[in-house]
Amino acid sequence: MKLPRYVKPLPKIFNKLSFKGYTLIFFKIIFLRREIFDNLKSNNPTTQNISILKHEEVHLQRAGKLQALKYLFPKIHLQEELITYKEQFKFLKENNETYNLENVAKHLPGLNYQSAKKIITKIWNEA
Ligand SMILES: [Zn+2]
């Protein structure tokens, strides 16, 4: 599919660092891991990867509001993630897809796994 100009592949240097996320937003550009970027650019992108792009687009639309603060305050970061995951989950459900909630729970900021799993399951059910 055709990607908007603000979507770029993540520079190689991040593969060497222990960068866990799929993406990075920097100066209003969404950087996606190369394998996700390549898949989205192909003629048959997966719904999972499209949903990751959607997630990041919600972050991007909200950038400027709280994006810079979120790294200082885990509560704000968590709030932002829950808002973006909800939009992503709506899209996945519309397309009859599931998502790896365990993996999300492991990476939610400022929460232990049990609480994170509970919250993200609630967000999935409400989406
Ligand atoms: Zn996010």
Boltz pocket constraint, residues with backbone or C-beta under 6 A from the ligand:
constraints:
  - pocket:
      binder: B
      contacts: [[A, 55], [A, 59], [A, 80], [A, 81], [A, 84]]
      max_distance: 6.0
